[in-house]
Amino acid sequence: MFIIPFVSFVILYSLREPPGLQSSIIAIILLIALIIALKNELKISIETLPYLAMPIMLFASIDENLEFASNDMLLCFSMFAATLIVFSQKEIYNKWLFRSVIICGNMHLAMQVFGTIINNETVAIRSLFPLANEIMFFYMLLMFCSIFIFCKDNAFWKRYAAIIATLAFISLMVGDTIYEKTFEISDEDAVGIWLGLGCGILFTIALFLWKKFSLPKNLGMSFAALLFLALMFASIIAVNSNFFSSNAPREATSRLDNWQAAWNLIKEKPMGVGFGAYGANVMQHWPTLEESYYISYLPEVFTSAHNQYLQVLTETGWLGWLYYCALFAVPWLISIFRYLKTGKPHFLFIAGMLASMLSVMEVSEAMSMFAFIQIIHWLFLCYCLKALLPLQTVQPRSFAITGLMRNMFFIILIPLLSFLLFDRGKQLYSMKLTVLEYGYFSNRDELFLNLESIGKALEIYPKNAAALWYLAQVYLKQKDFEGALKTIEAIEEISGYLWPVNQARAEIYYEMGAKEKSCEAAKFPISHFEDAWTLELKEKLKCDSY
């Protein structure tokens, strides 16, 4: 049963299907595993309730107006299902679960070898994963499971796990790409990998030496608490202190501008904009080209914060941010305290791995992006928590949901998931029609000849912003300026500034001859626009005179 979710990750990513479809399939797989896991009774510890409440809180705060709301609901469901799967197990160590992760790791590493041979030794070492940070989370879980197997399983699985974990670690250390028969580190894609590995390893060594030399426990806990606070506030401090120099890598500068936009947003809306609504609200807060710290770099627009702490802060507000941070602070500080007190290595391991996760979250988001990252991220946290819980109380405080209550749980859950999957399926089919028909057209003349598919896509799912975007361009071609402007307003209502609506308005007003309105729409922030066309338009219209 427990092999299914992890094997599915490898299969789905090898198919390169759209992220929305992946999250839908993973949600179905998790539901099947959940039904099997909880077929007799559901036992929940009082201490685990906050981790069940987190996905419910996110679910309740989703902005329903956004076209991708169903996908965020599926992510919340996946978090909820993953939590129940972990905490419904009677034992902390489930050999089939951890063995399946090791097998998946073996499959991935084997594919790298075969890929190298087939592609003349030129292949991405993260071949099955679109993002470098995804493989980081996968390998973190792989090494986590390897340690558990090494401590609990028989001799064969201990040796097998040790080899796979070592190879996985080496594959990360040598870089994320094989190029011209040599291993090379890619600066652009390896930020999360190197930060997570480096911080996790350094923290583990520091904690080990602290215990070895019997330094004061209270002082060690104080340093750990300060480190946690530093991670929570690092991005906020960075955007308010001009931390990077103008010689910093582009990857760092674009992230810093993105963090600045997130900070501008939370200052305006301290209670948050709603789960999943970051991208639709942040772009009007993006630094202008003049305000950007590094004018020599072209600003790069992100629809996610590229920082988990800022992502949660902007979407759930300060209260949600404090709650989320506490879910990580408690197990991390408990694991540090227990290692300093007992010296048992599994506490050191949990503390080190959580330190790695906390640092990765500084430059990426494990939530609201792809279900694959989010589920692994949440599963790992829940297993760490479960490993620590039995020592909290002699008699675990728990209650069981059986009989009628258990059946009611599934009677409510299954129709809800079915509705979400049906709604998401309509979105995906509508988007498929849009992309297939319009995604590769190079000019509006071709677009104008294919109105039928736009209408069909919007009939299936009226909130398809991509179809509306193409429809607005068709109206502009037909000189139907009123229709074009109304369509742009519909896009803005659905998806905020995820689409360059101000660029479209500027162009429509330009075609209408309304130069003042065109200049007004063409104002900064530059992140509202797809390219440098708006700057050329401003020069042509001499917008500074308006």
C-alpha positions in Angstrom: 0.0 0.0 0.0 2.6 2.5 1.1 4.8 1.9 -2.0 2.1 3.4 -4.3 2.5 7.1 -3.4 6.3 7.1 -3.8 6.4 5.0 -6.9 3.8 7.3 -8.4 6.1 10.3 -8.0 8.8 8.8 -10.2 6.2 7.6 -12.8 4.3 10.9 -13.0 7.4 13.0 -13.3 8.9 10.7 -16.0 5.7 11.4 -18.0 6.2 15.2 -17.7 2.5 15.8 -17.3 1.1 19.2 -16.2 1.5 20.0 -12.4 -2.2 20.2 -12.0 -2.8 16.7 -13.4 0.0 15.4 -11.2 -1.5 16.9 -8.0 -4.9 15.4 -9.0 -3.5 11.9 -9.5 -1.4 12.1 -6.3 -4.4 13.2 -4.4 -6.4 10.2 -5.7 -3.5 7.8 -4.8 -3.3 9.3 -1.3 -7.0 8.9 -0.9 -6.8 5.2 -1.8 -3.9 4.8 0.6 -5.8 6.7 3.3 -8.9 4.5 3.0 -6.8 1.3 3.3 -4.8 2.8 6.2 -7.9 3.8 8.1 -10.3 1.0 7.3 -10.5 -0.2 10.9 -10.2 2.9 13.1 -8.6 6.3 13.2 -6.3 7.0 16.2 -5.2 10.6 16.6 -2.9 11.9 19.3 -3.8 15.2 20.9 -0.4 16.5 20.1 -0.9 15.9 16.3 -4.1 18.0 16.1 -2.2 21.2 15.2 -0.8 19.4 12.1 -4.2 18.3 11.0 -5.5 21.8 11.5 -2.9 23.4 9.2 -4.3 22.1 5.9 -7.8 22.8 7.1 -6.9 26.4 7.9 -5.3 26.8 4.5 -8.3 25.2 2.8 -10.6 27.7 4.6 -8.5 30.7 3.5 -8.4 29.9 -0.3 -9.4 32.7 -2.5 -12.3 31.1 -4.5 -12.2 33.7 -7.3 -8.8 32.5 -8.5 -8.8 30.1 -11.5 -6.4 27.8 -9.8 -8.3 27.5 -6.5 -9.2 23.8 -7.1 -5.6 22.9 -7.4 -4.8 24.6 -4.1 -7.7 22.7 -2.5 -6.1 19.5 -3.7 -2.8 20.5 -2.2 -4.6 21.1 1.1 -6.3 17.7 0.8 -2.9 16.0 0.1 -1.4 17.6 3.3 -4.4 16.4 5.3 -4.3 12.9 3.9 -0.5 12.6 4.3 -0.9 13.7 8.0 -3.6 11.0 8.6 -1.5 8.3 6.9 1.5 9.0 9.1 -0.3 9.3 12.4 -2.6 6.3 11.7 0.3 4.0 11.7 0.8 2.0 15.0 4.6 2.0 14.6 6.9 4.9 13.9 8.9 2.7 11.6 7.0 1.1 8.7 9.4 -1.1 6.8 7.4 -1.2 3.6 7.1 2.6 3.5 10.8 3.2 4.0 11.9 0.3 1.8 9.7 1.7 -1.1 11.5 5.1 -0.8 14.9 3.4 -1.0 13.7 1.4 -4.1 12.6 4.7 -5.7 16.0 6.2 -5.0 17.6 3.2 -6.6 15.4 3.6 -9.7 16.2 7.3 -10.0 20.0 6.8 -9.7 19.8 3.9 -12.1 18.0 6.1 -14.6 20.8 8.7 -14.3 23.4 6.0 -15.3 21.3 4.8 -18.2 20.6 8.3 -19.3 24.2 9.1 -19.3 25.0 6.2 -21.6 22.1 6.8 -23.9 22.7 10.6 -24.2 26.4 10.3 -24.7 27.2 11.2 -21.1 25.2 14.5 -21.3 22.1 14.3 -19.1 20.6 16.3 -16.3 21.2 14.6 -13.0 17.7 15.7 -11.9 16.2 14.2 -15.1 12.8 13.2 -13.6 12.4 16.4 -11.6 11.6 19.8 -13.2 13.1 21.8 -10.4 16.4 21.3 -8.5 14.7 21.9 -5.2 12.3 19.0 -5.8 15.2 16.5 -6.0 16.6 18.1 -2.8 13.4 17.2 -0.9 13.3 13.7 -2.5 16.9 13.0 -1.5 16.4 14.4 2.0 13.6 11.9 2.4 15.7 9.2 0.9 18.5 9.8 3.4 16.0 10.0 6.2 14.5 6.6 5.3 18.0 5.1 4.9 18.9 6.1 8.5 15.7 4.5 9.8 16.3 1.3 7.8 19.9 1.2 9.0 18.7 1.4 12.7 15.7 -0.9 12.4 15.9 -3.4 9.5 17.8 -6.6 8.7 21.4 -6.8 7.4 20.5 -6.9 3.7 18.4 -3.7 3.8 20.9 -2.0 6.1 23.7 -2.4 3.5 21.3 -1.6 0.6 20.1 1.6 2.3 23.6 2.7 3.2 24.8 2.3 -0.4 21.8 4.2 -1.9 22.0 7.0 0.6 25.8 7.4 0.0 25.2 7.5 -3.8 22.4 10.0 -3.5 24.5 12.2 -1.3 27.5 12.1 -3.7 25.2 12.9 -6.6 24.1 16.1 -4.9 27.6 17.0 -3.9 29.1 16.7 -7.3 26.5 18.9 -8.9 23.2 18.8 -10.7 24.4 18.4 -14.3 26.7 16.2 -16.3 28.2 18.1 -19.1 30.9 17.2 -21.5 31.8 14.1 -19.6 32.5 16.1 -16.4 30.4 17.0 -13.4 29.5 20.7 -13.2 27.6 22.7 -10.6 24.8 24.9 -12.1 24.6 28.2 -10.2 21.2 28.9 -11.5 19.5 25.6 -10.4 21.4 24.5 -7.2 20.5 27.3 -4.7 18.2 25.1 -2.5 20.4 22.1 -2.8 23.6 23.7 -1.6 22.0 25.8 1.0 20.0 22.9 2.5 23.0 20.5 2.5 25.4 23.0 3.7 23.3 24.3 6.6 22.1 20.8 7.6 25.7 19.4 7.7 27.2 22.4 9.5 24.4 22.4 12.1 24.7 18.7 12.7 28.5 19.0 13.2 28.1 22.0 15.5 25.4 20.2 17.6 27.6 17.1 17.8 30.6 19.1 19.0 28.5 21.0 21.5 27.4 17.7 23.1 30.9 16.1 22.9 32.6 19.0 24.8 29.7 19.1 27.3 29.0 22.8 26.7 26.0 24.3 28.6 22.7 23.0 27.5 20.8 26.2 28.2 23.3 28.2 26.2 23.0 25.7 23.3 19.2 26.0 23.3 19.4 29.8 23.3 21.7 29.7 20.3 19.3 27.3 18.5 16.3 29.6 19.3 18.2 32.6 17.9 19.1 30.6 14.8 15.5 29.8 14.3 14.4 33.4 14.6 17.2 34.4 12.2 15.8 32.0 9.6 12.3 33.3 10.1 13.3 37.0 9.6 16.3 36.6 7.3 14.3 37.6 4.1 12.7 40.5 5.8 16.0 41.8 7.1 17.6 41.3 3.6 15.0 43.5 1.8 15.3 46.2 4.4 19.0 46.4 4.7 20.3 46.4 1.0 22.1 43.2 2.0 23.4 42.1 -1.4 26.0 44.1 -3.4 25.5 45.0 -7.1 27.9 42.2 -8.0 25.6 39.5 -6.6 24.5 36.7 -8.9 21.3 37.4 -10.9 19.5 34.5 -9.0 20.0 36.3 -5.7 19.0 39.8 -7.0 15.8 38.6 -8.6 14.9 36.8 -5.4 15.6 39.9 -3.4 13.3 42.0 -5.6 10.6 39.2 -5.2 11.0 39.3 -1.4 10.7 43.1 -1.5 7.4 42.7 -3.4 6.1 40.2 -0.8 7.1 42.5 2.0 5.3 45.4 0.4 2.2 43.2 0.1 2.2 42.1 3.7 2.6 45.7 4.9 -0.6 46.5 3.0 -2.5 43.4 4.0 -1.2 42.2 7.4 -4.0 39.5 7.7 -3.0 37.9 4.4 -4.5 37.7 0.9 -5.7 34.0 1.1 -4.0 30.7 0.4 -2.8 30.4 -3.2 -3.5 34.1 -3.9 0.1 35.4 -3.7 0.8 35.6 -7.4 -2.5 37.3 -8.2 -1.8 40.1 -5.7 1.9 40.6 -5.5 2.8 42.1 -8.9 1.4 45.5 -8.3 3.8 45.6 -5.3 6.9 44.7 -7.3 9.7 47.2 -7.2 9.8 49.5 -10.2 12.8 49.5 -12.5 14.0 52.7 -10.9 13.4 51.4 -7.4 15.0 48.0 -8.0 18.3 47.6 -6.1 20.2 46.6 -9.2 19.2 48.5 -12.3 21.8 46.6 -14.4 19.7 43.4 -14.0 16.4 42.9 -15.8 13.8 42.2 -13.1 12.5 38.6 -13.2 8.9 38.1 -12.1 7.9 35.2 -9.9 4.3 34.2 -9.1 5.5 32.6 -5.8 7.6 34.1 -3.1 10.6 31.8 -3.4 10.7 31.8 0.4 8.4 29.6 2.4 8.2 32.0 5.3 7.2 35.0 3.2 4.8 32.8 1.2 2.9 31.8 4.3 3.1 35.3 5.7 1.6 37.0 2.7 -1.1 34.3 2.2 -2.2 33.7 5.8 -1.1 36.9 7.5 1.0 37.3 10.7 -1.2 35.0 12.8 -1.0 32.2 10.2 2.8 32.8 9.9 3.3 32.4 13.7 1.2 29.2 13.7 3.1 27.7 10.8 6.5 28.6 12.2 5.5 27.0 15.6 4.8 23.7 13.8 8.5 23.6 12.8 10.0 25.2 15.9 8.5 22.7 18.4 9.9 19.5 16.9 13.2 21.1 16.0 13.9 22.5 19.4 12.6 19.3 21.1 15.0 17.2 19.0 18.0 19.5 19.9 17.1 19.4 23.6 16.8 15.7 23.7 20.1 15.2 21.9 21.9 17.5 24.3 20.3 15.6 27.2 20.6 12.0 26.1 23.2 12.0 23.3 21.1 9.5 21.3 22.1 9.8 17.6 18.5 9.7 16.1 17.8 13.0 17.9 20.9 14.5 16.2 19.7 13.2 12.9 16.2 14.6 13.2 17.6 18.0 14.3 20.1 18.1 11.4 17.5 17.1 8.8 15.0 19.7 10.1 17.8 22.3 10.0 18.3 21.4 6.3 14.6 21.8 5.6 14.4 25.1 7.4 17.2 26.5 5.4 15.8 25.2 2.1 12.6 27.0 2.9 14.6 30.3 2.9 15.0 30.2 -0.9 12.0 28.1 -2.1 8.5 27.2 -1.1 7.4 23.7 -0.3 3.8 24.7 -0.3 1.6 26.3 -3.0 3.9 25.3 -5.8 3.8 21.6 -6.7 2.1 18.8 -4.8 5.2 16.7 -5.2 7.4 19.0 -3.1 4.7 19.7 -0.6 3.7 16.1 0.2 7.3 15.0 0.7 8.0 18.2 2.8 4.9 17.5 5.0 5.5 13.7 5.2 9.0 14.3 6.5 7.9 16.8 9.1 5.1 14.5 10.3 7.5 11.5 10.6 9.9 13.6 12.6 7.1 14.7 14.9 5.9 11.2 15.4 9.4 10.0 16.2 9.5 12.6 19.0 5.9 12.3 20.4 6.2 8.9 22.2 8.7 10.4 24.7 6.5 13.3 25.6 4.1 11.4 27.9 4.1 8.0 29.5 0.5 7.4 28.4 -0.1 8.9 24.9 -3.1 11.2 25.0 -5.1 9.9 22.1 -8.6 9.2 21.0 -10.1 6.8 18.3 -12.7 7.5 15.7 -14.5 4.3 14.9 -17.9 3.1 13.6 -20.4 5.8 12.5 -18.0 8.7 13.0 -15.4 7.1 10.8 -17.9 6.3 8.1 -19.2 9.9 8.2 -15.6 11.1 7.8 -15.3 9.3 4.5 -18.9 10.1 3.4 -17.9 13.8 3.6 -14.4 13.5 2.3 -14.9 11.4 -0.9 -17.7 13.6 -2.4 -15.6 16.7 -1.6 -12.6 15.3 -3.4 -14.7 14.1 -6.3 -16.1 17.6 -6.8 -12.6 19.2 -6.6 -11.2 16.7 -9.1 -14.2 17.3 -11.5 -13.7 21.0 -11.3 -9.9 20.7 -11.8 -10.5 18.3 -14.7 -12.6 21.0 -16.5 -9.9 23.5 -15.9 -7.3 21.2 -17.4 -9.4 20.2 -20.4 -10.2 23.9 -21.1 -6.6 24.8 -20.8 -5.5 22.0 -23.1 -7.9 23.3 -25.8 -6.5 26.8 -25.3 -2.8 25.7 -25.4 -3.2 23.3 -28.3 -5.0 25.8 -30.5 -3.3 29.0 -29.6 -0.1 28.3 -27.7 2.2 28.4 -30.8 0.6 31.1 -33.0 3.1 33.7 -34.0 0.7 36.4 -35.1 -2.8 37.6 -34.6 -3.9 36.8 -38.1 -3.6 33.1 -37.3 -5.3 33.7 -34.0 -8.2 35.5 -35.7 -9.0 32.4 -37.8 -9.5 30.1 -34.8 -12.2 31.7 -32.7 -14.1 28.4 -32.3 -11.7 26.8 -29.9 -11.6 29.9 -27.7 -15.4 29.7 -27.3 -15.3 26.0 -26.6 -12.6 26.4 -23.9 -14.6 29.2 -22.2 -17.8 27.2 -22.4 -16.2 24.4 -20.6 -14.5 26.6 -18.0 -15.6 30.3 -18.1 -12.7 31.4 -15.8 -10.0 30.2 -18.2 -7.8 33.4 -18.1 -5.6 32.1 -20.9 -8.5 31.8 -23.3 -9.8 35.2 -22.2 -6.3 36.6 -22.9 -6.4 35.3 -26.5 -10.0 36.5 -26.9 -9.0 40.0 -25.9 -6.3 40.0 -28.6 -8.9 38.8 -31.1 -11.2 41.7 -30.1 -8.3 44.1 -30.5 -7.6 42.7 -34.0 -11.3 43.3 -34.8 -11.1 46.9 -33.5 -13.7 46.0 -30.9 -12.0 48.1 -28.2 -14.9 47.9 -25.7 -15.0 44.1 -25.9 -11.2 43.9 -25.5 -11.3 46.1 -22.4 -14.2 44.2 -20.8 -12.2 40.9 -21.4 -9.1 42.4 -19.8 -11.2 43.4 -16.8 -12.5 39.8 -16.6 -9.0 38.4 -16.6 -8.0 40.8 -13.8 -11.0 39.8 -11.7 -10.1 36.1 -12.1 -6.3 36.2 -11.8 -5.3 39.6 -10.5 -2.0 40.5 -12.2 -0.9 37.0 -13.1 -1.4 38.2 -16.7 0.1 41.4 -18.1 -3.3 43.2 -18.1 -1.8 46.7 -18.0 0.3 46.0 -21.0 -2.8 44.9 -22.8 -4.7 48.1 -21.7 -1.8 50.3 -22.8 -1.9 48.7 -26.3 -5.7 48.9 -26.6 -5.7 52.6 -25.6 -2.8 53.2 -28.0 -4.8 51.7 -30.9 -7.8 53.8 -29.8 -5.6 57.0 -29.9 -6.1 57.7 -26.2 -2.5 58.5 -25.5 -2.9 59.8 -22.0 -4.8 56.6 -20.9 -2.2 54.5 -22.7 0.6 56.2 -20.7 -1.4 55.7 -17.5 -1.7 52.0 -18.1 1.9 51.8 -19.2 3.1 53.0 -15.8 5.5 50.9 -13.7 5.9 48.5 -12.0 7.5 46.9 -15.0 6.6 43.4 -13.7 3.1 43.9 -15.1 4.5 43.5 -18.6 5.9 40.7 -20.7 8.7 42.5 -22.3 10.3 45.8 -23.0 7.5 46.8 -25.4 6.0 49.2 -22.8 9.3 51.1 -22.4 9.4 51.6 -26.2 5.7 52.7 -26.1 6.5 55.3 -23.4 9.3 56.7 -25.4 7.1 56.9 -28.5 4.3 58.6 -26.7 6.6 60.7 -24.5 4.7 59.5 -21.5 6.7 61.6 -19.1 4.8 64.7 -20.3 1.4 63.3 -19.2 
